Amino acid sequence: MAEIGFYHLTRTGPDQALPALLGRTLAVGQRAAVVCGSDERVAALDTALWLCPDPDWLPHGSPASGNADLQPIWLDTSDSAPNGARFLFLMDGAASTRLEAFERVFDLFDGGDDSAVAAARNRWRTAKAGGHTLSYWQQGARGWERKG
């Protein structure tokens, strides 16, 4: 079973929150798969990661660039990890039918969007029913704070 963290974005958008989480993922020697809601979102996130100042180097790729096996971070719309990732990041309300294939899952959702919060609650219930280990994190004044 996967360890699934729900990340409630209250201070920044995913383009600002994701790079730090990806940087920590690489720092512990893991690979990441990032599932986005659309091809346009993959392209936008690709640009955002190349321009990110902190961390200043987040090597990544997508179906547009290819060579998934060489990419520490893989951006895609499909529920797969062709780069061998054990960490999965779900963006834009994306869900996975393969949660058990990952060691850790990060579900980032916009706390300012009522429908996104409601959808995250549904994903929480589904993951809990699936027997996964769950945690809830919320952005606070000093970074992420674990709640309840």
C-alpha positions as CSV (number, residue, x, y, z in Angstrom):
1,M,0.0,0.0,0.0
2,A,1.1,3.5,-0.7
3,E,1.7,6.4,1.7
4,I,-0.6,9.1,0.4
5,G,-0.2,12.8,1.4
6,F,-2.9,15.3,0.6
7,Y,-1.4,18.7,0.1
8,H,-3.9,21.5,0.6
9,L,-2.6,24.6,-1.2
10,T,-3.7,27.8,0.6
11,R,-0.8,30.2,0.0
12,T,0.5,29.4,-3.4
13,G,-0.4,27.6,-6.6
14,P,1.0,24.3,-7.6
15,D,3.6,25.8,-9.8
16,Q,5.2,27.4,-6.7
17,A,4.6,24.4,-4.3
18,L,5.6,21.5,-6.6
19,P,9.3,22.4,-7.2
20,A,10.2,22.3,-3.5
21,L,8.5,18.9,-3.2
22,L,10.2,17.6,-6.3
23,G,13.6,18.9,-5.1
24,R,13.2,16.9,-1.9
25,T,12.2,13.9,-3.9
26,L,15.4,14.1,-5.9
27,A,17.4,14.8,-2.7
28,V,16.4,11.4,-1.3
29,G,17.4,9.6,-4.5
30,Q,13.9,9.0,-5.8
31,R,12.3,9.5,-9.2
32,A,8.9,11.3,-9.7
33,A,6.0,10.9,-12.0
34,V,3.7,14.0,-12.2
35,V,0.2,13.4,-13.6
36,C,-1.4,16.6,-14.9
37,G,-5.0,17.2,-16.1
38,S,-4.2,18.2,-19.7
39,D,-1.4,18.4,-22.3
40,E,-1.5,22.2,-21.9
41,R,-0.8,21.8,-18.2
42,V,2.1,19.5,-18.9
43,A,3.6,22.1,-21.2
44,A,3.1,24.9,-18.7
45,L,4.6,22.9,-15.9
46,D,7.5,21.9,-18.1
47,T,8.3,25.6,-18.6
48,A,7.7,26.5,-14.9
49,L,10.2,23.8,-13.8
50,W,12.9,25.0,-16.2
51,L,12.5,28.6,-14.9
52,C,12.2,27.6,-11.2
53,P,14.8,29.5,-9.1
54,D,14.6,27.2,-6.1
55,P,15.7,24.5,-6.5
56,D,17.5,25.8,-9.6
57,W,17.8,22.4,-11.3
58,L,14.9,20.0,-11.7
59,P,15.8,17.7,-14.5
60,H,12.6,16.5,-16.2
61,G,10.9,15.4,-19.4
62,S,7.6,14.7,-20.9
63,P,6.2,12.8,-23.9
64,A,7.2,15.8,-26.0
65,S,10.9,15.4,-25.1
66,G,10.9,11.6,-24.8
67,N,13.5,9.4,-23.2
68,A,11.4,8.6,-20.1
69,D,14.0,6.2,-18.8
70,L,16.6,9.0,-18.6
71,Q,14.3,11.5,-16.8
72,P,14.3,11.7,-13.0
73,I,11.0,13.6,-13.2
74,W,8.4,12.7,-15.8
75,L,5.4,14.9,-16.6
76,D,2.4,13.4,-18.4
77,T,-1.4,13.1,-18.5
78,S,-1.4,9.3,-18.3
79,D,-1.5,7.3,-15.2
80,S,1.9,5.7,-15.7
81,A,5.6,6.0,-14.7
82,P,7.7,5.1,-17.6
83,N,10.7,6.5,-15.8
84,G,10.5,4.0,-13.0
85,A,9.2,6.5,-10.5
86,R,8.2,5.3,-7.0
87,F,6.9,8.8,-6.1
88,L,3.7,10.0,-7.8
89,F,2.4,13.6,-7.8
90,L,-1.2,14.2,-8.7
91,M,-2.1,17.6,-10.1
92,D,-5.3,19.3,-11.3
93,G,-7.6,16.8,-9.6
94,A,-5.9,13.9,-11.4
95,A,-6.4,10.4,-9.9
96,S,-4.6,7.2,-10.2
97,T,-5.9,3.6,-10.5
98,R,-2.4,2.4,-9.7
99,L,-1.7,3.8,-6.2
100,E,-0.3,0.6,-4.9
101,A,2.5,0.7,-7.5
102,F,4.0,3.7,-5.7
103,E,5.8,4.1,-2.4
104,R,4.5,7.7,-1.9
105,V,1.8,9.7,-3.5
106,F,1.4,13.5,-3.3
107,D,-2.1,14.8,-4.1
108,L,-1.9,18.6,-4.5
109,F,-5.2,20.5,-4.6
110,D,-6.3,24.2,-4.6
111,G,-7.8,25.1,-1.2
112,G,-9.4,28.2,-2.8
113,D,-11.5,26.1,-5.2
114,D,-14.5,24.5,-3.5
115,S,-14.9,21.8,-6.2
116,A,-11.2,20.9,-5.9
117,V,-11.5,20.5,-2.2
118,A,-14.7,18.4,-2.5
119,A,-12.9,16.2,-5.2
120,A,-9.9,15.8,-2.9
121,R,-12.2,14.6,-0.1
122,N,-13.6,12.0,-2.4
123,R,-10.1,10.8,-3.4
124,W,-9.3,10.7,0.4
125,R,-12.3,8.4,1.1
126,T,-11.4,6.2,-1.9
127,A,-7.8,5.9,-0.8
128,K,-8.8,5.2,2.8
129,A,-11.2,2.5,1.7
130,G,-8.3,1.0,-0.3
131,G,-6.2,0.6,2.9
132,H,-3.6,3.2,2.1
133,T,-1.8,5.2,4.8
134,L,-3.0,8.8,4.6
135,S,-1.8,12.1,5.8
136,Y,-3.1,15.7,5.4
137,W,-0.8,18.7,4.9
138,Q,-1.8,22.3,4.7
139,Q,0.3,25.3,3.8
140,G,1.0,27.5,6.8
141,A,3.0,30.6,7.5
142,R,6.3,28.6,7.7
143,G,5.6,25.9,5.2
144,W,3.7,22.6,5.3
145,E,1.9,21.8,8.5
146,R,0.7,18.3,9.2
147,K,-2.9,18.3,10.4
148,G,-5.2,15.8,12.2
